Amino acid sequence: MGLAGLLSIFSSDLAIDLGTATTLVYIRGRGIVVMEPSIVAVNTVTNRVEAVGQKAKEMLGKTPSNIRAIRPMKDGVIADFEVTERMLDYFIKKAHGRSFLVRPRIVISVPSEITQVEKRAVKDTALKAGASEVYLIEQAMAAAIGAGLPITEPSGNLIVDIGGGTTDVAVISLAGVVYSRSVRVAGNEMDEAIIQYIKKKYNLLVGERTAETIKMEVGSAYPLDEPLSIDIKGRDLVEGIPKNLTITDEEIREALAEPVATIVDAVRGALEKTPPELSADIIDKGIILAGGGSQLKNLDKRLREETGLPVAHAEEPGSAVVRGTGMMLTNIDLLRKIAID
């Protein structure tokens, strides 16, 4: 048995959902081994990485001037190459328990409307971080596979994957994407809308982490059965001092009106562009929601209201993409069919 044979024993292939908000890593035969925020804390003086993932997220908005918490991914694509590479390197080593012999084959999911330059960047970054081969597949396709949709059959499946940076809407049939659209409005944009709304209405400045908590606790896309409210803390922009405030679900619904409308429009656009034979299938099966951002309360109700179609969530929507990507590690034939160049 040669060295190559020995190395292949160590090489456990990986699937990565390199998300704007969260990166998930899946190892063949082991499932999801990493699920951490896509954030890196870098010391600006020494250029050393101080923390990655959850530890770096806890530093968000709380770092001294010599440490920056960087989100190297923006709108589903790499905004900072060097930092993304260090982040990937960290997650790959973490997944493999620090074994440096490993040169895994890696399948990475990317937004559907990513440019050639952006694809190249993702591939190069993964190769630099230690991959032996890199395959890319579209996020919506990965989400559909992870949600258990019968994507290889000649019938239409409509999947809406709402992540942190992008919302991918796709109609899939016969293991191919019939129509896909990616809009750069998703979870992060919702957080930003909440920050702006509170600033405008109350002259109160809240941080990213607070905005995310507000969204998860009381955010909704359609009126709730039971009204909700949340107490928040921020800095009063007029007096410059910390202040408390109670905010209701109705206000946050108003704050989120625009990003939610953009997502709804993307879904309607997909329905308008779907060939009639496949539309018939979608009427029966409806719309499947995946991605962390799809967990916004009553988003399914809102889509049902706007399209008249049944709407269902994938199981564990937040990890549907990485599970679908991971399933490609054991189905190389399908991977070759759906990988994008």
N, C-alpha and C positions, 0 to 999 in steps of 0.2 A: 504494500500500500504506500503510494507516494505522498509527498507533502501536500499535493493538491487534495488528495483524498482525506487526509487528516484535517485540512482546513475546512473542507466541506462539512465535516462533522460539527465544527464549531460554528459554521455559518448558519445561524437561524435567521431565516428571512423575516423582514419586517414590513409592516404596512403603517404608513403615517398619514394622519389627517393633520396637515400643517395649517392650523386655523389662525385667524386673526386674533381671536380671543383665547382659544385653548388649543393645545397640541395634544393629540392622542397617539400612542404607539401601541401596535398590536404585534405580538410575536406568534408565528405559526405554531400551532399546537398548544399555546399557552393563553391566548386571548389578549385582552387589553392589559398592558403592564404599566403604562404611563398615561396620566390624564392630568395635565397641569396647565396653568395659564401660560400663554406665549409672551412671557415678559422676562427680560434680563436686566439685572442691576449691574452697571458697569462703573468702576471707579475712574473718574475722568482724569485723575492725576497719573495713576499708574497704568491705566487701561486694563486693569485686571477685572475679570468677571467676579463680582462679589456674591451673586446669588442668581438662580434661575428658577422659573416656574413659580410655585406657590410661595416660596420664601421671598422671591422678588416682588410678587404681587402685594404681600403684606407691607412692603416698603413704599408702595405707590402713594405719592403725595406726602410722604413722611421722611424723605431722604435729605441729608445735609447736602450742601452745595457740591461736594466732591463726588457724590454718588448719584448717578442718573438711572432711573428705572425706564428702560426703553422697551417699547413694543415694536419689534423689528418687522412685523407683518402689518401691512395696511391694506384694507379692502381686499383681503384674500391673496395679496401678492407681496413679494419681498420688497421692503422699503429700505432695509439696511442689510446688505449682504454679509458683512463681516460678523455682525451680531447674530444674524440668523444661523450662520454656519456654526458659531460657538454654541448657540442654543441647541441646534440639531445634534451636534457632537455630544453635548451633555446628555440629551435625552436618549440617544442611541446607546451611549455607555451605560446609562442608568438602566435601560431596558435589558442590556446584556450583562449586567453585574460587572461592569468595568473590564471585561475581557478585551484586550487590545488586538487579539489575533483575528477577531471577527471582521469579515468583509461581507456584510449581508447584502442580499438582493433586496431592494426596497421599492415598494409600490407607494406612490404618493398621490393623494387626491387634490385636484386644483379646480378653481372656478371655471365654468365653461367658456367665458369670454376672455380668457387670458391670452395675451399676445405671444408671438414666437419668442420675443426677447425675454418675456417673463417666464415662459416654459424653460428656456435655456438656463435662466438664472436658478430655477428650482432644481433642475438636474445637476448643474455644476456644483451648487451648494451641497447637495446630498453626496455627490461623489467626493468632494473635498472633506466632508464629515465622515468619510469612510465606507461608502457604499461600493459594491463591486459592479452592480448594474442598477439602473433606475428606470422604472416605468411610471408613466403618469396616467391617471384616469380622471374623468370628470366627476366632480363632487356629486352632482345630481344622480349620475349613474351609480356611483358608489352607495349613495343613500337609498336608491331603489333596491339595490341588491341586499343591503343591510336590513331594509324593511321587509325583505322576503317577497318582493313583488316578482311575478313570473316574467322576468324581462326578456327571456329568450323566445317566448311565445309570440305568435302574430296577433297581439292584441295591445291596445293602447293603455299605458300607465302614466298618470300625471303625478309627478312628484314635486314637492316644493320644499327645498332645503334652506332653512333660515339659520345662518351661522352668526358669527360676530361681525364679520366684515362684508359678506355678500349674501344675497338671497339668490339661489339658483332654482329656476323653474324649468322642468323638462318633461317632454312627452317621449316615452320610450316604447319601442316595439321591436321585436326580433333582434334583441341585443344591440340595437342601434338607437342613436338619439335622433328622433324625427324633428323635434324643435327644441331649442334651448335658449334661455335668456338668463343673463346674470345681471342683477342690479346691485350697485354698491351701497345698498341700504339694508341694514340688518340690526343685530343687537347693539353694536356700538353706537350706531346712529340714533337708536332709541335713547340710549343713555345721554347722549349729547343733547337731544331734544328736551329731555327732562331738565338738564342743567340750565339750558337757555330759558326755558319756560319759568323756572323758579327765580332765575336771575331777573327776568323781565317783570314778572308779576309781583315779586316780593322783595326785590333788591337783595336777595340772599344768594350767596355763592356756596354751592355744594361741590364736593369732589366726585371723581369718577366712581369710586367704590360706593359712595352713598347713593349716587344716581342708579347704579346697578341694583342695589338693595331695594330702592323705591320701586323700580320696574318689576322686580321679582315678587315683592310683597303685595303691591296694590295696582300694578300696571294691568291694563286690559284693553282689548280691541273692540269690545261691545259691552253695553251696560251689564253689570253684574246683578245677580239675584239679591245678594246681601251687600250693602255698601261697606266699603273698607276705608280705613284711614291709617296713617303712619306718622309717628313723631320723628322729625328730622332735625339735625343740627347742622349749622353752616355759619358762614361769616356774613354779618350784615354789612353791605357795601356802603351804606350811608354813615353808620356810626363806627364801622370798622371793628366791631366786637362780635364774639360768638353769640349765636342766638338759636332758640328752639322754635319749631313751627310744626303745626299739624296739617297734613296734606291729605286730600281725599282721592278716592279712585276716579271720581268724575274729572277732577283737575288733571290727573295724570293721563286720563283718556284723551283729554283735549291736547295735552302736551305731545302725545304720541300720534295725534291724528294724521300728520303728514307722512312720517315713515310708514305707518300702517297702510295709508292710501296708496303709497308707491308700491308696496308689496302686493296689495289687492289688484292694482292695475297690471302688474307683471303677470299675475295669474290669469286675469281676463285676456290679456294679450296672447297668452299661450293658447287659451281656449279658442280665440278667434282664428289663430293660424293653424289649428289642428285639422288635418284632412278628415272629411265627414265620416269615413268608415271607422276611424279611430275615435272620433268624438262619441260615436255610439257606445264604444266600450267604456269610455270615461264616464258617460251618464250612468252606467251600471255600477262601475267600481268606485267612481268618485275621485277625490283628491287625497293624496297621502302627504302628511306633514312630517318633516324630519328636521333635525338640527336644534341646538339649544334655544335659539330665538323663537322657535315655533311653540315654545311652552308659555308664551304670553297668554294670560287668561282670556278665554272666549274668542281667540283668534279663529278657531274652528267655526264658532257660531257666526262670526262676521263673514267668513268666506262662504259659508252655507247660505247666508242671507243674500250675499252679492251675486252668487253664481247659480244658486238653486241646486247645487250638486251635493251629494253626501261628502263629508270631510272626516277623515280619521287620522289619528296620530300613529306613527310607527312606534313599535315598542322601544323604550329607552331612546327617545329621539336624539338626545345629545350624542350618543355613540353610534348611531346608525351608519354614518359615513365611514368611520374607521372599521366597523365590523364588516361592511360591504367590501372595503378595500382589502381587509384581511382575508376575506373568503377567496380573493383572487390569488392568494399565495398557493392555494391548493388546487386551483383551477386554471392552469397555465393556458389552456386552449382558449377559454373565455377571455382571459387577460389579453392574449394576443389580439383577439377580435376587438376589444373595447379600448385598448391602450391608445393614447393619442400621441402623435409625433412631436 
